[in-house]
Amino acid sequence: MSRFFSTLNYSSVNEDWRTEARALEVGPGDRVLAITGGGRPLDLLLPGPDRVVAIDAVPAQSALLELEVAAMRALHFDAYASFLGLTPSSRAERGRILDPLLAAFGPEARAFWDAHRSLVGRGVLRGGRWERFFRMGSLLGRLVRPGKIRRLFAFEDLDAQRAFVRERWDTAGWRWINDVFLSRLVLRHVLGDPAFHAHAAVEPGRFVRERMQESLLSVLARDNFMVSLTLRGRLAERDLPPRLTRQGTAAIRKRLDRLEIVTGDVIAHLEAAAPGTYTRFSLSDVPSYLSQEDFERLLDGVARAGAPGGRFCIRLFLSRPRFPERLAGVLVREPDLERRLAREDHAFAYDFIVGRIAG
Ligand SMILES: C[S@@+](CC[C@H](N)C(=O)[O-])C[C@H]1O[C@@H](n2cnc3c(N)ncnc32)[C@H](O)[C@@H]1O
């Protein structure tokens, strides 16, 4: 656990921002609480809420968000994209841009980036533990089946991709490599992210492989950022979140002063918040890190700190905590929407707890 809490674990895009947009319907007047992760709260600024509080228990995730905010404020899009590593640049150029940005940071973020200049130099979007692990997996994949992966990303016609995936993709050798790479042993000792093993209720390798297969039958590989990250080791140009597009950043930049960055435990934060503080909750897959007892504390916190009529969206990755019956009338789930979002999410390996706070 300790290694996880002292490093940058998520640095690019691990969730499909459209899902939270559909689930939460954020708009003017909203007060949003969002898990920070790799910068996901920035996308929630797009529809113009009054306030977004970004919270993460890991200081490096807050430091990343401070870096992204400072870069978005100071740089025009082309420089911002190359500084983060979305487009090419040099270490020296990124270092030259970093120095004046550091002045705007809080002491913790400044100390973090002073000590981790090399992450910025290589392009910070590539620097998370998750990104490095899956880039390694993608290298392995391209080593054992270079032709098939090239072909998969060449399809522009979904029916042709479907036929290829049904007939040629899911071989015994591929299943074996995938399931070893995503075995509990490798995940625990190489990746070291508790989300992948601490409370996993399903077998990671098989689960991710089967979900990816379903996704490849419904979305072109080249239009899916997650398939691209895990099989090519890079983001898909045609499937970027607003915070990484020219148009998106133009709108988000104007709203950066509505963002507050907090480092801390989301449950403690909710328990200390006044009733009705938030109207929207974007809680990523925090249950991946929680026992059943703490999962219920999280839900109690949402019910307490949430305004009547508010909305919540929680992702479930490998854990399957039980939703307590006693809260069913307070946090009113929307099963049809949950199923639709799970089907459509380009990050394909999530189930959802989505709904409205009774009022
Ligand atoms: C799986 S990650 C989300 C990353 C994400 N998929 C993305 O797109 O960036 C979940 C995040 O929740 C944070 N986290 C876990 N437990 C937490 C807690 N109790 N309070 C606040 N943040 C927590 C982790 O540090 C991590 O950054």
The ligand as an SDF file (V2000), in Angstrom:
LIG
                    3D

 27 29  0  0  0  0  0  0  0  0999 V2000
   -8.6370    3.8000   -9.7930 C   0  0  0  0  0  0  0  0  0  0  0  0
   -8.2530    5.4320   -9.4840 S   0  0  0  0  0  0  0  0  0  0  0  0
   -9.0420    6.3830  -10.5780 C   0  0  0  0  0  0  0  0  0  0  0  0
   -8.2090    6.6400  -11.7140 C   0  0  0  0  0  0  0  0  0  0  0  0
   -9.0730    6.7970  -12.8040 C   0  0  0  0  0  0  0  0  0  0  0  0
   -9.5200    5.5610  -13.3810 N   0  0  0  0  0  0  0  0  0  0  0  0
   -8.7600    7.9200  -13.7270 C   0  0  0  0  0  0  0  0  0  0  0  0
   -9.3430    8.0010  -14.7490 O   0  0  0  0  0  0  0  0  0  0  0  0
   -7.9520    8.7660  -13.3610 O   0  0  0  0  0  0  0  0  0  0  0  0
   -9.0470    5.8660   -8.1000 C   0  0  0  0  0  0  0  0  0  0  0  0
   -8.3960    7.0280   -7.3780 C   0  0  0  0  0  0  0  0  0  0  0  0
   -8.9850    7.0480   -6.1050 O   0  0  0  0  0  0  0  0  0  0  0  0
   -8.0190    7.3980   -5.1600 C   0  0  0  0  0  0  0  0  0  0  0  0
   -8.4930    6.9120   -3.8630 N   0  0  0  0  0  0  0  0  0  0  0  0
   -8.5650    5.6330   -3.4300 C   0  0  0  0  0  0  0  0  0  0  0  0
   -9.0980    5.5750   -2.2140 N   0  0  0  0  0  0  0  0  0  0  0  0
   -9.3900    6.8540   -1.8520 C   0  0  0  0  0  0  0  0  0  0  0  0
   -9.9620    7.4620   -0.6940 C   0  0  0  0  0  0  0  0  0  0  0  0
  -10.3680    6.7350    0.3320 N   0  0  0  0  0  0  0  0  0  0  0  0
  -10.1100    8.7990   -0.6930 N   0  0  0  0  0  0  0  0  0  0  0  0
   -9.7190    9.5540   -1.7370 C   0  0  0  0  0  0  0  0  0  0  0  0
   -9.1670    9.0280   -2.8590 N   0  0  0  0  0  0  0  0  0  0  0  0
   -9.0040    7.6990   -2.9130 C   0  0  0  0  0  0  0  0  0  0  0  0
   -6.7600    6.7430   -5.6620 C   0  0  0  0  0  0  0  0  0  0  0  0
   -5.6140    7.3850   -5.1730 O   0  0  0  0  0  0  0  0  0  0  0  0
   -6.9020    6.8900   -7.1770 C   0  0  0  0  0  0  0  0  0  0  0  0
   -6.2710    8.0420   -7.6560 O   0  0  0  0  0  0  0  0  0  0  0  0
  1  2  1  0
  2  3  1  0
  2 10  1  0
  3  4  1  0
  4  5  1  0
  5  6  1  0
  5  7  1  0
  7  8  2  0
  7  9  1  0
 10 11  1  0
 11 12  1  0
 11 26  1  0
 12 13  1  0
 13 14  1  0
 13 24  1  0
 14 15  1  0
 14 23  1  0
 15 16  2  0
 16 17  1  0
 17 18  1  0
 17 23  2  0
 18 19  1  0
 18 20  2  0
 20 21  1  0
 21 22  2  0
 22 23  1  0
 24 25  1  0
 24 26  1  0
 26 27  1  0
M  CHG  2   2   1   9  -1
M  END
$$$$
